[in-house]
């Protein structure tokens, strides 16, 4: 595998509110590729909230979260 770096890391949080409250210090994790997901409350329009952060790719936060693939 040589110098190959790991791909995405995914973190499941308890609730969508926790995902929305994330304020990661991306300067502390410059090589990271991280996705976070949390369930929305029952009765919500959506099942979950998802955010992705990709400082390794010079993307602070992916606005559409379509990049994360596990």
Z-matrix of the N, CA and C atoms (Angstrom, degrees):
N
C 1 1.447
C 2 1.520 1 111.05
N 3 1.308 2 117.81 1 -13.95
C 4 1.453 3 121.09 2 173.66
C 5 1.511 4 113.51 3 53.65
N 6 1.337 5 116.53 4 -129.60
C 7 1.452 6 122.26 5 -176.90
C 8 1.509 7 113.99 6 -90.95
N 9 1.300 8 117.23 7 16.41
C 10 1.461 9 120.69 8 -177.96
C 11 1.527 10 110.66 9 -67.92
N 12 1.318 11 116.38 10 132.54
C 13 1.460 12 121.68 11 178.99
C 14 1.511 13 109.91 12 -93.38
N 15 1.323 14 117.33 13 154.70
C 16 1.470 15 119.93 14 176.61
C 17 1.525 16 110.29 15 -61.40
N 18 1.318 17 116.03 16 156.32
C 19 1.458 18 121.20 17 177.48
C 20 1.518 19 111.53 18 -82.76
N 21 1.285 20 115.27 19 -137.66
C 22 1.458 21 121.69 20 -178.14
C 23 1.521 22 111.99 21 -71.45
N 24 1.316 23 115.22 22 147.44
C 25 1.461 24 122.91 23 167.74
C 26 1.520 25 106.05 24 -113.50
N 27 1.315 26 116.96 25 136.43
C 28 1.468 27 121.09 26 179.80
C 29 1.520 28 109.21 27 -116.43
N 30 1.327 29 115.03 28 138.06
C 31 1.454 30 121.74 29 -179.78
C 32 1.519 31 108.03 30 -124.42
N 33 1.330 32 116.11 31 126.62
C 34 1.462 33 119.99 32 176.48
C 35 1.523 34 108.22 33 -99.41
N 36 1.326 35 115.69 34 121.28
C 37 1.449 36 121.70 35 176.75
C 38 1.523 37 109.02 36 -100.63
N 39 1.314 38 116.66 37 165.38
C 40 1.466 39 121.27 38 -173.70
C 41 1.529 40 112.97 39 -69.15
N 42 1.324 41 117.07 40 -31.15
C 43 1.468 42 118.91 41 -173.10
C 44 1.530 43 111.35 42 -149.82
N 45 1.316 44 114.77 43 155.12
C 46 1.464 45 121.33 44 178.66
C 47 1.524 46 111.53 45 -58.09
N 48 1.332 47 116.94 46 -34.88
C 49 1.465 48 120.45 47 -179.56
C 50 1.533 49 111.04 48 -60.22
N 51 1.325 50 117.00 49 -36.01
C 52 1.463 51 120.89 50 178.51
C 53 1.525 52 110.57 51 -67.12
N 54 1.313 53 116.35 52 -39.00
C 55 1.466 54 120.60 53 178.39
C 56 1.524 55 109.85 54 -64.77
N 57 1.314 56 116.49 55 -45.07
C 58 1.460 57 120.66 56 -179.15
C 59 1.526 58 112.37 57 -66.44
N 60 1.323 59 117.48 58 -26.61
C 61 1.467 60 121.51 59 -178.32
C 62 1.526 61 113.34 60 -83.53
N 63 1.320 62 118.38 61 -7.14
C 64 1.466 63 120.71 62 -178.27
C 65 1.523 64 111.25 63 -60.24
N 66 1.323 65 115.08 64 134.20
C 67 1.463 66 122.52 65 174.02
C 68 1.526 67 107.61 66 -135.29
N 69 1.338 68 116.96 67 70.76
C 70 1.462 69 119.38 68 -174.22
C 71 1.530 70 112.50 69 -67.74
N 72 1.316 71 115.02 70 144.81
C 73 1.463 72 121.91 71 172.97
C 74 1.525 73 106.53 72 -88.96
N 75 1.308 74 116.66 73 90.62
C 76 1.459 75 121.20 74 -174.64
C 77 1.523 76 112.65 75 -66.00
N 78 1.318 77 117.57 76 -21.70
C 79 1.470 78 119.30 77 176.99
C 80 1.527 79 110.87 78 -68.18
N 81 1.328 80 117.58 79 -21.54
C 82 1.465 81 121.54 80 178.03
C 83 1.524 82 112.42 81 -82.71
N 84 1.334 83 116.47 82 -15.16
C 85 1.472 84 121.23 83 -178.42
C 86 1.535 85 109.86 84 -134.21
N 87 1.326 86 118.00 85 60.40
C 88 1.469 87 120.70 86 -171.79
C 89 1.523 88 115.00 87 -64.27
N 90 1.318 89 118.65 88 -22.42
C 91 1.465 90 120.82 89 -179.69
C 92 1.522 91 112.64 90 -100.91
N 93 1.310 92 117.96 91 10.67
C 94 1.469 93 121.55 92 -174.31
C 95 1.525 94 112.86 93 -78.34
N 96 1.307 95 113.00 94 154.31
C 97 1.466 96 124.29 95 170.97
C 98 1.531 97 103.19 96 -140.31
N 99 1.334 98 117.36 97 97.26
C 100 1.460 99 121.83 98 -169.18
C 101 1.516 100 111.15 99 -127.16
N 102 1.320 101 115.58 100 135.96
C 103 1.455 102 122.12 101 172.98
C 104 1.512 103 109.06 102 -119.69
N 105 1.330 104 116.79 103 143.10
C 106 1.460 105 122.06 104 177.28
C 107 1.519 106 108.27 105 -126.91
N 108 1.329 107 116.37 106 139.10
C 109 1.456 108 121.50 107 -179.65
C 110 1.522 109 108.74 108 -138.40
N 111 1.321 110 115.85 109 143.45
C 112 1.459 111 121.43 110 177.71
C 113 1.515 112 110.17 111 -148.90
N 114 1.308 113 116.15 112 148.09
C 115 1.466 114 122.28 113 -176.57
C 116 1.528 115 111.76 114 -72.73
N 117 1.330 116 115.28 115 139.22
C 118 1.457 117 121.47 116 172.78
C 119 1.535 118 108.43 117 -81.18
N 120 1.326 119 117.05 118 157.24
C 121 1.460 120 119.65 119 178.80
C 122 1.533 121 111.53 120 -62.79
N 123 1.318 122 115.36 121 153.86
C 124 1.467 123 120.02 122 175.12
C 125 1.520 124 109.99 123 -54.21
N 126 1.311 125 116.18 124 140.25
C 127 1.460 126 121.49 125 179.51
C 128 1.515 127 114.08 126 87.55
N 129 1.330 128 117.46 127 -3.58
C 130 1.466 129 120.75 128 178.34
C 131 1.526 130 110.02 129 -72.59
N 132 1.307 131 115.44 130 160.24
C 133 1.463 132 121.18 131 177.81
C 134 1.523 133 110.69 132 -65.43
N 135 1.335 134 117.76 133 -30.97
C 136 1.459 135 122.51 134 -176.38
C 137 1.523 136 110.34 135 -118.18
N 138 1.316 137 116.53 136 157.09
C 139 1.462 138 121.66 137 179.43
C 140 1.528 139 111.87 138 -81.92
N 141 1.346 140 116.76 139 -31.95
C 142 1.458 141 118.71 140 -176.51
C 143 1.521 142 111.12 141 -153.72
N 144 1.318 143 114.42 142 163.27
C 145 1.465 144 123.63 143 174.88
C 146 1.522 145 106.67 144 -112.56
N 147 1.333 146 116.55 145 136.86
C 148 1.454 147 120.19 146 -178.85
C 149 1.518 148 109.67 147 -136.59
N 150 1.329 149 115.36 148 138.88
C 151 1.468 150 121.59 149 174.70
C 152 1.513 151 107.85 150 -135.11
N 153 1.324 152 116.44 151 146.08
C 154 1.459 153 120.82 152 177.11
C 155 1.527 154 109.80 153 -129.04
N 156 1.332 155 114.20 154 142.67
C 157 1.458 156 122.57 155 -179.23
C 158 1.526 157 107.30 156 -126.29
N 159 1.319 158 116.09 157 129.61
C 160 1.463 159 119.71 158 -174.83
C 161 1.521 160 111.76 159 -136.69
N 162 1.340 161 117.42 160 64.33
C 163 1.461 162 117.97 161 179.97
C 164 1.524 163 113.37 162 -60.85
N 165 1.340 164 117.88 163 -27.35
C 166 1.468 165 120.20 164 177.63
C 167 1.520 166 111.11 165 -59.25
N 168 1.319 167 117.21 166 -31.05
C 169 1.463 168 122.34 167 -178.97
C 170 1.530 169 111.94 168 -99.44
N 171 1.339 170 116.11 169 13.53
C 172 1.468 171 122.39 170 -177.19
C 173 1.524 172 112.40 171 61.45
N 174 1.331 173 116.52 172 33.58
C 175 1.460 174 122.50 173 176.70
C 176 1.528 175 107.15 174 -121.37
N 177 1.319 176 116.09 175 108.44
C 178 1.465 177 119.43 176 -178.93
C 179 1.525 178 110.14 177 -59.76
N 180 1.332 179 116.04 178 -51.47
C 181 1.459 180 120.76 179 177.08
C 182 1.518 181 109.09 180 -146.69
N 183 1.320 182 115.59 181 130.54
C 184 1.467 183 121.06 182 178.56
C 185 1.530 184 107.57 183 -74.79
N 186 1.330 185 118.10 184 116.48
C 187 1.459 186 120.08 185 -175.74
C 188 1.525 187 114.75 186 -68.86
N 189 1.315 188 118.40 187 -16.76
C 190 1.467 189 119.72 188 -179.98
C 191 1.518 190 112.77 189 -118.11
N 192 1.318 191 117.15 190 -3.61
C 193 1.479 192 122.73 191 176.70
C 194 1.533 193 113.31 192 55.35
N 195 1.297 194 117.51 193 26.64
C 196 1.456 195 119.30 194 -179.99
C 197 1.511 196 113.52 195 -89.14
N 198 1.317 197 117.19 196 -2.76
C 199 1.461 198 120.08 197 -174.55
C 200 1.521 199 114.01 198 -84.25
N 201 1.311 200 117.93 199 -28.09
C 202 1.459 201 119.83 200 -173.22
C 203 1.528 202 110.92 201 -71.46
N 204 1.308 203 114.77 202 122.98
C 205 1.454 204 121.79 203 174.00
C 206 1.513 205 107.50 204 -135.27
N 207 1.293 206 116.29 205 128.61
C 208 1.466 207 120.66 206 -176.60
C 209 1.494 208 110.37 207 -105.27
